[in-house]
């Protein structure tokens, strides 16, 4: 999967699970992702995706997760978390991701 953010391109590897396959079937799409907590961007999808949530303990910059059944989350900061997510994938090299997403809402192009 490829994400394009403010002219920067990031390659991501999808997990081998139903959630990742369901998201891939929705691509391509362009989303206005909102800022939250200084470490993530999120977007509520129009449809629910399969979920199998667990608490990862530590979330890493570049993680792509599903919160609940319809909230797509792109993390750009590493931190610990008590929340449960379904893992969708991970950006292969998250270097420059925080700079690309900035501190406000951002347009993110998701492609296969």
C-alpha positions as CSV (number, residue, x, y, z in Angstrom):
1,X,0.0,0.0,0.0
2,X,1.2,3.5,-0.7
3,X,0.3,6.7,1.3
4,X,0.9,10.1,-0.2
5,X,0.9,13.0,2.3
6,X,1.8,16.6,1.3
7,X,3.9,15.3,-1.6
8,X,5.8,12.7,0.4
9,X,5.2,9.0,-0.4
10,X,5.3,6.2,2.1
11,X,5.2,2.5,1.4
12,X,3.3,0.3,3.9
13,X,3.1,-3.4,4.4
14,X,-0.4,-4.8,5.2
15,X,-1.0,-7.5,7.7
16,X,-2.4,-10.8,6.6
17,X,-5.8,-10.4,8.1
18,X,-9.4,-9.7,7.2
19,X,-9.2,-6.1,8.3
20,X,-6.3,-5.3,6.0
21,X,-7.9,-7.1,3.1
22,X,-11.2,-5.1,3.6
23,X,-9.3,-1.8,3.7
24,X,-7.3,-2.8,0.6
25,X,-10.6,-3.5,-1.2
26,X,-11.6,0.1,-0.5
27,X,-8.5,1.6,-2.2
28,X,-7.8,4.0,-3.7
29,X,-9.2,6.7,-1.4
30,X,-8.3,10.2,-0.3
31,X,-9.1,11.1,3.3
32,X,-9.0,14.3,5.4
33,X,-7.5,12.8,8.5
34,X,-8.0,14.7,11.8
35,X,-5.3,15.3,14.4
36,X,-5.4,13.7,17.9
37,X,-3.0,13.8,20.8
38,X,0.1,15.0,18.9
39,X,0.8,11.4,17.7
40,X,-2.0,10.3,15.4
41,X,-4.3,11.1,12.5
42,X,-7.7,9.5,12.3
43,X,-10.7,9.2,10.0
44,X,-14.1,7.6,10.6
45,X,-14.9,5.3,7.6
46,X,-18.4,5.1,6.1
47,X,-18.5,1.4,6.7
48,X,-17.3,-1.0,9.4
49,X,-14.3,-3.3,8.9
50,X,-13.7,-6.7,10.5
51,X,-12.0,-6.3,13.8
52,X,-9.9,-8.4,16.2
53,X,-8.7,-5.8,18.7
54,X,-6.0,-6.2,21.3
55,X,-3.9,-3.9,23.3
56,X,-0.5,-3.5,21.6
57,X,1.1,-1.9,24.7
58,X,3.4,0.2,22.6
59,X,2.4,1.9,19.4
60,X,5.1,2.8,17.0
61,X,5.3,5.7,14.5
62,X,4.1,4.3,11.2
63,X,1.5,1.9,12.6
64,X,-1.8,1.8,10.8
65,X,-4.6,0.5,13.0
66,X,-8.4,0.3,13.3
67,X,-10.0,1.7,16.5
68,X,-13.4,0.1,17.0
69,X,-14.9,-1.0,13.7
70,X,-14.7,2.1,11.6
71,X,-11.9,4.5,12.8
72,X,-8.8,4.3,10.6
73,X,-5.7,5.6,12.6
74,X,-2.3,6.5,11.3
75,X,0.2,6.9,14.1
76,X,3.2,9.2,13.6
77,X,4.5,9.1,17.1
78,X,5.7,6.2,19.3
79,X,4.0,5.9,22.6
80,X,2.4,3.5,25.1
81,X,-1.3,2.9,25.0
82,X,-4.0,1.3,27.1
83,X,-6.4,1.2,24.1
84,X,-7.2,-1.8,21.9
85,X,-6.7,-1.7,18.2
86,X,-6.8,-4.1,15.2
87,X,-3.5,-4.0,13.4
88,X,-3.9,-3.2,9.6
89,X,-0.3,-2.6,8.7
90,X,2.8,-0.5,9.1
91,X,4.7,2.1,7.1
92,X,8.0,0.5,6.1
93,X,10.1,3.6,6.9
94,X,8.4,6.1,9.1
95,X,11.3,8.6,8.8
96,X,9.8,12.0,7.8
97,X,6.2,10.9,8.6
98,X,5.7,13.4,11.5
99,X,7.0,16.2,9.3
100,X,4.7,15.2,6.4
101,X,1.5,15.0,8.5
102,X,2.2,18.2,10.5
103,X,0.2,19.3,13.5
104,X,-3.3,19.8,11.9
105,X,-5.7,17.8,9.8
106,X,-4.1,16.4,6.6
107,X,-5.1,15.0,3.2
108,X,-3.8,11.4,2.9
109,X,-4.1,9.5,-0.4
110,X,-4.3,5.7,0.1
111,X,-3.4,3.5,-2.9
112,X,-2.8,-0.2,-3.5
